[in-house]
């Protein structure tokens, strides 16, 4: 069941688009996945997703040919092990502020000799254990380091040098907060920080990613060289519901 299709597309610099989902309802996750996304982020940081629910949610993605990625509020290897064994193909790590943070993140999700992930047959590997399987898993797993603080922006060159990190992903909301302008992603200070990260990543072998709540945000990200774009169910539904009500009420 391990696939490196998404990793191959990342390496080829294809543009991938995904959606964050906070719920643990597998039917809803499958509905979102059926929308045509390349990946779905099962969010356990700002959502209610737990390792115990990842298996069913991963199945909901797999049946639609979509890559399941998890985000958890921890870099604990034991927690991430459960998510990967259940079928997650990638991990988005929040609050990566240094090369050491990134290295520990990579180690948590890779089998030896590249990391410390525990080995056992599981649904992600068709319950098999072999050297071939561990090698495939190490190559397939997607490691996404989220840049959302001033410290991370300052360390971006070091982050680009960490082996095993595939994507450097900007979280504009928390970055704006770290820069002292919470909720102002268009503030010049935030824009400057994002542009610095984008230009630095462009000189590396990593992919540049960014959260884009709207089509306009996505286009700005693409202009900066982003090939890993993510939005959220809330961003999409909020605008659509407001537009619908405005139009039918004649406001």
ZIRAVEN-V744868 format. One record per backbone hydrogen bond with DSSP energy under -1.0 kcal/mol. CO is the residue of the C=O (numbers start at 1). NH is the residue of the N-H. E is the energy in kcal/mol with one decimal. If there is no record, write none. Layout:
{{CO & NH & E} {CO & NH & E}}
This chain:
{{4 & 8 & -2.7} {5 & 9 & -1.9} {6 & 10 & -2.2} {7 & 11 & -2.4} {8 & 12 & -1.7} {9 & 14 & -2.5} {10 & 13 & -1.6} {16 & 229 & -2.9} {17 & 38 & -3.0} {17 & 39 & -1.0} {18 & 231 & -2.1} {19 & 41 & -2.2} {20 & 233 & -1.7} {21 & 43 & -2.7} {22 & 48 & -2.2} {25 & 29 & -2.2} {26 & 30 & -2.5} {27 & 31 & -2.2} {28 & 32 & -2.4} {29 & 33 & -2.7} {30 & 34 & -2.2} {32 & 35 & -1.9} {33 & 36 & -1.5} {38 & 67 & -2.0} {39 & 19 & -1.3} {40 & 69 & -2.8} {41 & 21 & -2.8} {42 & 71 & -2.2} {43 & 49 & -1.4} {50 & 53 & -1.7} {53 & 57 & -1.9} {54 & 58 & -3.2} {55 & 59 & -2.1} {56 & 60 & -1.8} {57 & 61 & -1.4} {58 & 62 & -2.9} {59 & 63 & -2.4} {61 & 64 & -1.4} {61 & 66 & -2.3} {62 & 65 & -2.0} {67 & 40 & -2.3} {68 & 89 & -3.0} {69 & 42 & -3.7} {70 & 92 & -3.1} {71 & 44 & -3.7} {76 & 80 & -2.1} {77 & 81 & -2.3} {78 & 82 & -1.5} {79 & 83 & -1.4} {80 & 84 & -2.6} {81 & 85 & -2.9} {82 & 86 & -1.4} {83 & 88 & -2.3} {84 & 87 & -1.1} {85 & 124 & -1.5} {89 & 142 & -1.8} {90 & 70 & -2.3} {91 & 144 & -2.5} {93 & 146 & -2.7} {98 & 102 & -2.2} {99 & 103 & -2.7} {100 & 104 & -2.3} {101 & 105 & -1.9} {102 & 106 & -2.4} {103 & 107 & -2.4} {104 & 108 & -1.7} {107 & 116 & -2.9} {110 & 117 & -2.8} {111 & 114 & -1.6} {122 & 125 & -1.5} {122 & 127 & -3.5} {123 & 126 & -1.1} {125 & 128 & -1.0} {130 & 134 & -2.1} {131 & 135 & -2.1} {132 & 136 & -2.3} {133 & 137 & -2.6} {134 & 138 & -2.4} {135 & 139 & -1.7} {136 & 140 & -2.3} {137 & 141 & -2.4} {142 & 91 & -2.7} {143 & 166 & -2.5} {143 & 167 & -1.8} {144 & 93 & -3.3} {145 & 169 & -2.9} {146 & 96 & -1.8} {147 & 171 & -2.2} {149 & 153 & -2.0} {150 & 154 & -2.5} {151 & 155 & -1.3} {153 & 156 & -1.3} {155 & 159 & -2.3} {156 & 160 & -2.0} {158 & 161 & -1.1} {159 & 162 & -1.3} {162 & 165 & -1.4} {166 & 207 & -2.6} {167 & 145 & -2.8} {168 & 209 & -2.9} {169 & 147 & -3.4} {170 & 211 & -1.8} {171 & 175 & -2.1} {172 & 176 & -2.5} {173 & 177 & -1.7} {174 & 178 & -2.6} {175 & 179 & -1.8} {176 & 181 & -2.8} {177 & 180 & -1.5} {181 & 184 & -1.7} {184 & 187 & -1.9} {187 & 191 & -2.6} {188 & 192 & -2.6} {189 & 193 & -1.7} {190 & 194 & -2.6} {191 & 195 & -2.6} {192 & 196 & -2.1} {193 & 197 & -2.2} {194 & 198 & -2.8} {195 & 199 & -2.4} {196 & 200 & -1.9} {197 & 201 & -2.8} {198 & 202 & -1.9} {201 & 204 & -2.1} {207 & 168 & -2.6} {208 & 227 & -2.5} {208 & 228 & -1.3} {209 & 170 & -2.6} {210 & 230 & -1.7} {214 & 218 & -2.3} {215 & 219 & -2.4} {216 & 220 & -2.0} {217 & 221 & -2.2} {218 & 222 & -2.6} {219 & 223 & -2.2} {220 & 224 & -1.1} {221 & 226 & -2.6} {222 & 225 & -1.5} {227 & 16 & -3.1} {228 & 210 & -1.8} {229 & 18 & -2.5} {230 & 212 & -3.3} {231 & 20 & -2.7} {232 & 236 & -2.0} {233 & 237 & -3.0} {234 & 238 & -2.5} {235 & 239 & -1.3} {236 & 240 & -1.7} {237 & 241 & -3.1} {238 & 242 & -2.0} {239 & 243 & -2.3} {240 & 244 & -2.4} {241 & 245 & -2.5} {242 & 246 & -2.2} {243 & 247 & -2.2} {244 & 248 & -2.3} {245 & 249 & -1.8} {246 & 251 & -1.5}}
